[in-house]
Amino acid sequence: MLRFALVPVFVLFLLADGTAPRIAAFVVFGVASATDLLDGQLARRGGMITDFGKIADPIADKALTGSALITLSALGDLPWWVTVVIGVREVGVTVLRFWVIRHGVIAASRGGKIKTVLQILAIELYILPIHAGLLRSAAMAAAVAVTVVTGADYVVRALRLRRAAGGHGGQPPDAAPAARPDGASL
């Protein structure tokens, strides 16, 4: 819930003129991003995985990164095509997640975790009021590439899960149990 609450605060700081609001936006985005990691660790460690969390966590992740990308593009700091590519992938993965949820959950891959870290890093570099053109362009290029590759991987894994579930009463023997579909990590 904290991530949801921080989204409008972040956007307001990002839209405000000046160096101080941009630094504040950087801090708020960083804190909101850290809550995702903390939330996931606490939920798994304490066995507090809930149906609400399964739905709210990926939506909160998409609200945070989506608002950042859209706002940065609207400000002219980030090309719109980057926002569209990442946005389409994220919406597509969400649709796929709901398409396969009754058959099992596709576990977060290492690539998905790398994608999340790269997106956060690249967005943070675009938020900072410094000239880091080549560094932030390289970070965003890496984020986009990994986002596309992991999106394609997710499609393949979802199709395999659906195909395997067809002959096993809806739940393939090697599928992960219906646990937390962590959208931030895929």
C-alpha positions as CSV (number, residue, x, y, z in Angstrom):
1,M,0.0,0.0,0.0
2,L,2.9,2.3,0.7
3,R,4.0,2.0,-2.9
4,F,0.6,3.0,-4.1
5,A,0.6,6.0,-1.8
6,L,4.1,7.1,-2.9
7,V,3.2,7.2,-6.6
8,P,1.4,10.5,-6.7
9,V,4.0,12.0,-4.3
10,F,6.7,10.9,-6.7
11,V,4.9,12.3,-9.8
12,L,4.3,15.7,-8.1
13,F,8.0,16.0,-7.2
14,L,9.0,14.9,-10.7
15,L,6.7,17.5,-12.3
16,A,7.9,20.4,-10.1
17,D,10.6,22.7,-11.5
18,G,14.0,22.8,-9.9
19,T,16.8,20.6,-8.6
20,A,15.4,20.0,-5.1
21,P,12.1,18.5,-6.3
22,R,14.0,16.3,-8.7
23,I,16.2,15.0,-5.9
24,A,13.1,14.5,-3.8
25,A,11.5,12.5,-6.7
26,F,14.7,10.4,-6.9
27,V,14.5,9.6,-3.1
28,V,10.8,8.9,-3.2
29,F,11.2,6.5,-6.2
30,G,14.1,4.8,-4.5
31,V,12.1,4.3,-1.2
32,A,9.1,3.0,-3.2
33,S,11.3,0.6,-5.1
34,A,12.9,-0.6,-1.9
35,T,9.5,-1.4,-0.5
36,D,9.0,-3.9,-3.3
37,L,12.1,-5.9,-2.2
38,L,11.3,-5.6,1.5
39,D,7.6,-6.6,0.9
40,G,8.6,-9.7,-1.0
41,Q,11.2,-10.8,1.5
42,L,8.9,-10.3,4.5
43,A,6.0,-12.1,2.8
44,R,8.0,-15.1,1.9
45,R,10.0,-15.3,5.2
46,G,6.9,-14.8,7.4
47,G,4.6,-17.0,5.3
48,M,2.3,-14.0,4.8
49,I,1.4,-14.4,1.2
50,T,-2.1,-13.3,0.6
51,D,-4.5,-13.2,-2.3
52,F,-4.5,-9.4,-2.0
53,G,-0.7,-9.3,-2.2
54,K,-0.7,-11.5,-5.2
55,I,-2.8,-9.0,-7.1
56,A,-1.7,-5.7,-5.5
57,D,2.1,-6.2,-5.6
58,P,2.4,-6.4,-9.4
59,I,-0.1,-3.6,-9.9
60,A,1.8,-1.4,-7.5
61,D,5.1,-2.1,-9.3
62,K,3.5,-1.2,-12.7
63,A,1.9,1.9,-11.2
64,L,5.3,3.1,-9.9
65,T,7.4,2.3,-13.0
66,G,4.7,3.2,-15.4
67,S,4.1,6.6,-13.8
68,A,7.9,7.2,-13.9
69,L,8.2,6.3,-17.5
70,I,5.1,8.2,-18.6
71,T,6.1,11.3,-16.7
72,L,9.7,11.3,-17.9
73,S,8.4,10.9,-21.5
74,A,5.8,13.7,-21.0
75,L,8.6,15.9,-19.8
76,G,10.7,15.1,-22.9
77,D,13.4,13.4,-20.8
78,L,12.8,9.9,-22.2
79,P,11.7,8.9,-25.7
80,W,8.1,7.7,-25.9
81,W,9.1,4.5,-27.7
82,V,10.9,3.3,-24.6
83,T,7.8,3.9,-22.5
84,V,5.6,2.1,-25.0
85,V,7.9,-0.9,-25.4
86,I,8.2,-1.4,-21.6
87,G,4.5,-0.7,-21.0
88,V,3.4,-3.2,-23.6
89,R,5.6,-5.8,-22.2
90,E,4.4,-5.2,-18.6
91,V,0.7,-5.2,-19.6
92,G,1.3,-8.3,-21.8
93,V,2.9,-10.2,-18.9
94,T,0.0,-9.2,-16.6
95,V,-2.5,-10.6,-19.1
96,L,-0.5,-13.8,-19.5
97,R,-0.3,-14.1,-15.7
98,F,-4.1,-14.1,-15.4
99,W,-4.4,-16.5,-18.4
100,V,-2.3,-19.2,-16.7
101,I,-3.0,-18.5,-13.0
102,R,-5.3,-21.4,-12.5
103,H,-2.6,-23.8,-13.8
104,G,0.2,-22.5,-11.6
105,V,2.5,-19.5,-11.3
106,I,5.6,-19.1,-13.3
107,A,8.4,-18.5,-10.8
108,A,10.5,-15.3,-11.1
109,S,13.5,-15.9,-13.3
110,R,17.0,-14.5,-12.8
111,G,16.4,-12.4,-15.9
112,G,13.2,-11.0,-14.5
113,K,15.0,-9.9,-11.4
114,I,17.8,-8.3,-13.5
115,K,15.1,-6.6,-15.6
116,T,13.6,-5.0,-12.5
117,V,17.0,-3.8,-11.2
118,L,17.9,-2.4,-14.6
119,Q,14.6,-0.6,-14.9
120,I,14.9,0.9,-11.5
121,L,18.5,2.0,-12.1
122,A,17.8,3.5,-15.5
123,I,14.7,5.4,-14.2
124,E,16.7,6.7,-11.3
125,L,19.4,8.0,-13.7
126,Y,16.8,9.8,-15.7
127,I,15.2,11.3,-12.6
128,L,18.5,12.7,-11.3
129,P,19.1,16.3,-12.3
130,I,22.6,15.6,-13.6
131,H,24.0,15.3,-17.1
132,A,24.6,11.5,-17.4
133,G,23.6,11.2,-21.0
134,L,25.7,8.2,-22.1
135,L,25.4,6.3,-18.8
136,R,21.7,6.7,-18.5
137,S,21.1,5.9,-22.2
138,A,23.2,2.7,-21.8
139,A,21.3,1.7,-18.6
140,M,17.9,2.3,-20.3
141,A,19.0,0.4,-23.4
142,A,20.1,-2.5,-21.2
143,A,16.7,-2.3,-19.4
144,V,14.7,-2.3,-22.6
145,A,16.7,-5.2,-24.1
146,V,16.3,-7.4,-20.9
147,T,12.6,-6.3,-20.7
148,V,11.9,-7.6,-24.2
149,V,13.9,-10.8,-23.8
150,T,12.3,-11.7,-20.4
151,G,8.9,-10.8,-21.9
152,A,9.5,-13.3,-24.7
153,D,10.7,-15.9,-22.2
154,Y,7.6,-15.4,-20.1
155,V,5.4,-16.0,-23.2
156,V,7.2,-19.3,-23.9
157,R,7.0,-20.4,-20.2
158,A,3.3,-19.5,-20.1
159,L,2.6,-21.5,-23.2
160,R,4.5,-24.5,-21.8
161,L,2.6,-24.3,-18.6
162,R,-0.8,-24.2,-20.4
163,R,0.2,-27.0,-22.6
164,A,1.5,-29.2,-19.7
165,A,-1.6,-28.4,-17.7
166,G,-3.9,-29.7,-20.5
167,G,-3.1,-33.4,-19.7
168,H,-2.7,-33.2,-16.0
169,G,-6.1,-32.1,-14.6
170,G,-5.1,-28.5,-14.7
171,Q,-1.9,-28.6,-12.6
172,P,1.2,-30.0,-14.2
173,P,3.4,-32.0,-11.8
174,D,6.3,-29.6,-12.1
175,A,4.4,-26.3,-11.9
176,A,4.9,-24.0,-8.9
177,P,1.9,-23.9,-6.6
178,A,-0.3,-20.9,-7.0
179,A,1.7,-18.5,-4.9
180,R,2.6,-14.9,-5.3
181,P,2.8,-13.8,-9.0
182,D,5.5,-11.3,-8.5
183,G,5.2,-8.9,-11.5
184,A,8.1,-6.8,-10.6
185,S,10.4,-9.7,-10.9
186,L,9.3,-11.0,-14.3
